[in-house]
C-alpha cells in the first residue's frame, strides 16, 4: 500500500537501514523528495526500484531512440484490475493512483529510454462511482521538440490478454515497438534479440551495488507525471462502479 511507504521508509532510515522502495515509491512527489533528504542525512542508501525500467528491452530501446530520435509515441497499457488486484481498493481512494498504479510502469519506461521530458498537454480521466481515481485515462503529451503525436491510453477495465506496449515512430519513419512490458522489442516488425537478467534480478543487483558504493538512486519523474495527469485531467463518470471499503477505525 503506497500510502504507508513514506512513514515506514523514514523509520527504516532512522534505524540505520538501507531502503529500496517498490513502485510507486510514494503517492506524492514531495514525500519521495523528503526521503531522499533523510537518506542523505543518515548516510544510507535509498533506491526507487522501477522494476519495469530494468526489463531487457530498455537498454536497446534507449540506444535506438537516442540514435534516431522520434516523431511520435503511443503508450497502450491495458489490463484487468480484478485479475491483478482482487479485493484491493486502496488505489481508488484519495491519494491513490487508480489505473496509474499499473500505468506508472509505462511512464517509468518512457523516462528511462527517452532523452526529452514529457509535459502533460491534455488528459481525460474516467472515474468509477465511489472512487477518487481513474480506471481509465487518455493522455496527450508534448516534449521540447514535439507539440503533438505523443499519447497514451491506460485501461484497467480490459478483458482478455494484457497489452503492455509502447510504440515509437522514429525520425526516419521506422517503427519501434516495445511489448510485453519491456520483455519484447521489434523494429519494423522484426524482433530484436534481447539479453540481460530478469528485471527483478537487475533491481536487487543494482541495490546491492548502491549499498556497497554508499550511493542513492532516486527517480522522481514517473510520480511527477502521474501527479501532472491527475491534477490537470478532465474528469468524467466511468461505467464501472467500485465498492470502497472504509478504513478500519483506529
VEXDREN-2710 file (C-alpha; in Angstrom, 1 decimal):
% VEXDREN-2710
k/r/px/py/pz
1/UNK/0.0/0.0/0.0
2/UNK/1.8/3.1/-1.3
3/UNK/0.4/5.4/1.4
4/UNK/2.4/3.6/4.0
5/UNK/5.8/3.9/2.2
6/UNK/6.9/7.3/3.5
7/UNK/6.4/6.5/7.2
8/UNK/7.9/3.0/7.0
9/UNK/10.9/4.1/4.9
10/UNK/11.6/7.1/7.2
11/UNK/11.6/4.8/10.2
12/UNK/13.9/2.3/8.5
13/UNK/16.4/5.1/7.5
14/UNK/16.3/6.5/11.1
15/UNK/17.1/2.9/12.4
16/UNK/20.1/2.8/10.1
17/UNK/18.7/0.6/7.3
18/UNK/19.2/0.9/3.6
19/UNK/15.9/1.2/1.8
20/UNK/14.6/0.1/-1.6
21/UNK/11.1/1.5/-2.4
22/UNK/8.8/-0.6/-4.7
23/UNK/6.9/1.4/-7.3
24/UNK/5.4/3.8/-6.9
25/UNK/7.8/4.9/-4.2
26/UNK/5.3/7.3/-2.6
27/UNK/1.9/8.6/-3.6
28/UNK/3.1/12.2/-3.9
29/UNK/6.4/13.6/-5.1
30/UNK/7.2/15.7/-2.0
31/UNK/7.4/12.6/0.1
32/UNK/9.9/10.9/-2.2
33/UNK/12.0/14.1/-2.2
34/UNK/12.0/14.2/1.6
35/UNK/13.0/10.5/1.8
36/UNK/16.0/11.4/-0.3
37/UNK/16.9/14.1/2.1
38/UNK/16.5/11.7/5.1
39/UNK/18.7/9.1/3.3
40/UNK/21.5/11.7/2.7
41/UNK/21.4/12.9/6.3
42/UNK/21.5/9.3/7.6
43/UNK/24.2/8.3/5.0
44/UNK/22.1/5.4/4.0
45/UNK/21.2/4.1/0.5
46/UNK/17.8/4.9/-0.9
47/UNK/16.7/3.4/-4.2
48/UNK/13.4/3.7/-6.2
49/UNK/13.1/0.3/-7.8
50/UNK/11.0/0.9/-11.0
51/UNK/11.3/-2.8/-12.0
52/UNK/9.9/-2.2/-15.5
53/UNK/12.8/0.1/-16.3
54/UNK/15.1/-2.8/-15.7
55/UNK/13.4/-5.0/-18.4
56/UNK/15.6/-6.5/-21.1
57/UNK/14.2/-4.2/-23.9
58/UNK/15.1/-0.9/-22.1
59/UNK/18.8/-0.6/-23.0
60/UNK/18.4/-1.4/-26.7
61/UNK/15.3/0.8/-27.0
62/UNK/17.2/3.7/-25.5
63/UNK/20.1/3.2/-27.9
64/UNK/17.8/3.1/-30.9
65/UNK/15.8/6.2/-29.8
66/UNK/19.0/8.1/-29.0
67/UNK/20.5/7.4/-32.4
68/UNK/17.3/8.1/-34.4
69/UNK/15.1/10.4/-32.5
70/UNK/11.3/10.1/-32.6
71/UNK/8.4/12.0/-34.1
72/UNK/5.6/10.1/-32.4
73/UNK/4.9/7.8/-29.4
74/UNK/1.8/5.9/-28.3
75/UNK/1.6/4.0/-25.0
76/UNK/-1.1/1.3/-24.7
77/UNK/-1.3/-0.2/-21.2
78/UNK/-4.4/-2.4/-20.7
79/UNK/-5.1/-4.9/-18.1
80/UNK/-7.9/-6.2/-15.8
81/UNK/-7.7/-4.8/-12.3
82/UNK/-9.8/-7.6/-10.9
83/UNK/-7.2/-10.1/-12.1
84/UNK/-4.2/-8.3/-10.8
85/UNK/-5.6/-6.8/-7.6
86/UNK/-8.6/-8.9/-6.5
87/UNK/-10.3/-7.4/-3.4
88/UNK/-7.9/-4.5/-3.1
89/UNK/-9.2/-1.0/-3.3
90/UNK/-6.7/1.4/-1.6
91/UNK/-5.7/2.8/-5.0
92/UNK/-9.3/4.1/-5.6
93/UNK/-9.1/6.3/-2.6
94/UNK/-7.8/9.9/-2.4
95/UNK/-4.0/9.7/-2.6
96/UNK/-4.2/6.6/-4.7
97/UNK/-3.2/6.4/-8.4
98/UNK/-6.0/4.3/-9.8
99/UNK/-5.1/2.9/-13.2
100/UNK/-1.7/4.5/-12.8
101/UNK/-0.7/2.0/-10.1
102/UNK/0.0/-0.1/-13.2
103/UNK/0.4/2.6/-15.8
104/UNK/3.3/4.2/-13.9
105/UNK/5.3/1.2/-15.2
106/UNK/4.9/2.6/-18.7
107/UNK/5.9/6.0/-17.6
108/UNK/9.0/4.7/-15.8
109/UNK/10.0/3.0/-19.1
110/UNK/9.4/6.2/-21.1
111/UNK/11.5/8.2/-18.7
112/UNK/14.3/5.5/-18.9
113/UNK/14.5/5.3/-22.7
114/UNK/13.8/8.9/-23.8
115/UNK/16.1/11.9/-23.6
116/UNK/13.2/14.5/-23.8
117/UNK/10.9/15.1/-20.9
118/UNK/7.2/14.7/-21.2
119/UNK/4.8/17.5/-20.4
120/UNK/1.1/16.8/-20.0
121/UNK/-0.9/18.7/-22.6
122/UNK/-4.4/17.2/-22.0
123/UNK/-5.9/14.2/-20.3
124/UNK/-9.4/12.6/-19.9
125/UNK/-9.9/10.6/-16.7
126/UNK/-12.8/8.1/-16.3
127/UNK/-13.7/7.9/-12.6
128/UNK/-15.8/5.0/-11.3
129/UNK/-18.7/5.6/-9.0
130/UNK/-17.4/5.7/-5.4
131/UNK/-13.8/6.2/-6.4
132/UNK/-11.5/9.2/-6.4
133/UNK/-9.1/8.0/-9.0
134/UNK/-9.4/6.8/-12.7
135/UNK/-10.0/3.3/-14.0
136/UNK/-9.1/4.7/-17.5
137/UNK/-7.1/7.6/-18.8
138/UNK/-6.3/9.1/-22.2
139/UNK/-3.3/11.4/-22.2
140/UNK/-1.7/13.8/-24.6
141/UNK/1.8/15.0/-24.0
142/UNK/4.2/17.4/-25.6
143/UNK/8.0/17.4/-25.5
144/UNK/10.5/20.2/-26.1
145/UNK/10.7/19.2/-29.7
146/UNK/7.1/17.8/-30.4
147/UNK/3.9/19.6/-29.8
148/UNK/1.7/16.6/-30.7
149/UNK/1.8/12.9/-31.6
150/UNK/2.7/11.8/-28.1
151/UNK/-0.2/10.0/-26.4
152/UNK/-1.2/7.2/-24.1
153/UNK/-4.2/5.0/-23.2
154/UNK/-4.3/3.4/-19.8
155/UNK/-7.2/1.0/-19.1
156/UNK/-7.9/-1.1/-16.0
157/UNK/-11.2/-2.4/-17.4
158/UNK/-9.7/-4.5/-20.1
159/UNK/-10.8/-8.1/-20.8
160/UNK/-8.5/-10.6/-22.4
161/UNK/-4.8/-10.7/-22.7
162/UNK/-2.9/-7.8/-21.3
163/UNK/-1.4/-5.2/-23.6
164/UNK/1.8/-3.5/-22.3
165/UNK/3.1/-1.8/-25.4
166/UNK/4.9/1.5/-26.3
167/UNK/5.2/2.3/-30.0
168/UNK/7.5/5.0/-31.4
169/UNK/7.7/6.3/-34.9
170/UNK/11.3/7.3/-35.4
171/UNK/12.5/10.3/-37.3
172/UNK/13.5/8.1/-40.2
173/UNK/9.9/6.7/-40.4
174/UNK/10.7/3.3/-38.9
175/UNK/8.6/1.9/-36.2
176/UNK/10.0/0.7/-32.8
177/UNK/7.7/-1.4/-30.6
178/UNK/8.4/-2.3/-27.0
179/UNK/5.9/-5.0/-26.0
180/UNK/5.2/-7.3/-23.0
181/UNK/6.1/-4.5/-20.6
182/UNK/9.7/-4.5/-21.8
183/UNK/10.1/-8.2/-22.5
184/UNK/9.9/-7.8/-26.2
185/UNK/11.3/-5.3/-28.8
186/UNK/10.9/-5.1/-32.5
187/UNK/11.9/-2.7/-35.3
188/UNK/9.5/-2.6/-38.3
189/UNK/8.0/-5.9/-37.1
190/UNK/11.3/-7.7/-36.9
191/UNK/12.1/-9.0/-33.4
192/UNK/15.3/-7.8/-31.7
193/UNK/17.2/-10.4/-29.7
194/UNK/17.3/-9.3/-26.0
195/UNK/19.9/-10.1/-23.4
196/UNK/20.3/-9.4/-19.7
197/UNK/18.8/-10.7/-16.5
198/UNK/15.2/-10.8/-15.3
199/UNK/14.1/-7.3/-14.2
200/UNK/13.8/-8.2/-10.5
201/UNK/17.3/-9.7/-10.5
202/UNK/18.5/-6.5/-12.1
203/UNK/16.7/-4.4/-9.4
204/UNK/18.3/-6.3/-6.5
205/UNK/21.7/-6.3/-8.1
206/UNK/21.5/-2.6/-8.6
207/UNK/20.5/-2.1/-4.9
208/UNK/23.4/-4.2/-3.7
209/UNK/25.8/-2.1/-5.9
210/UNK/24.4/1.1/-4.5
211/UNK/24.8/-0.1/-0.9
212/UNK/28.4/-1.0/-1.4
213/UNK/29.1/2.3/-3.1
214/UNK/27.2/4.3/-0.4
215/UNK/25.0/5.9/-3.0
216/UNK/21.4/6.6/-3.7
217/UNK/19.4/6.3/-6.9
218/UNK/16.1/8.2/-6.9
219/UNK/13.9/8.6/-9.9
220/UNK/11.1/11.1/-9.3
221/UNK/9.8/11.6/-12.8
222/UNK/7.1/8.9/-13.1
223/UNK/5.5/10.1/-9.9
224/UNK/5.6/13.7/-11.2
225/UNK/4.0/12.6/-14.4
226/UNK/1.1/10.9/-12.6
227/UNK/0.6/13.9/-10.4
228/UNK/0.5/16.1/-13.5
229/UNK/-2.1/13.9/-15.2
230/UNK/-4.3/13.7/-12.1
231/UNK/-4.1/17.4/-11.4
232/UNK/-4.8/18.6/-15.0
233/UNK/-7.1/15.8/-16.4
234/UNK/-10.8/16.4/-17.2
235/UNK/-12.9/14.0/-15.2
236/UNK/-16.0/12.1/-16.4
237/UNK/-18.0/9.3/-14.9
238/UNK/-17.0/5.7/-15.8
239/UNK/-19.4/2.9/-16.4
240/UNK/-17.8/0.6/-13.8
241/UNK/-18.6/1.1/-10.1
242/UNK/-16.1/0.3/-7.4
243/UNK/-17.1/-0.8/-3.8
244/UNK/-14.8/1.1/-1.5
245/UNK/-14.2/-0.5/1.9
246/UNK/-13.9/2.1/4.7
247/UNK/-10.6/2.2/6.6
248/UNK/-10.6/0.4/9.9
249/UNK/-11.2/2.5/13.0
250/UNK/-8.0/3.4/14.9
END
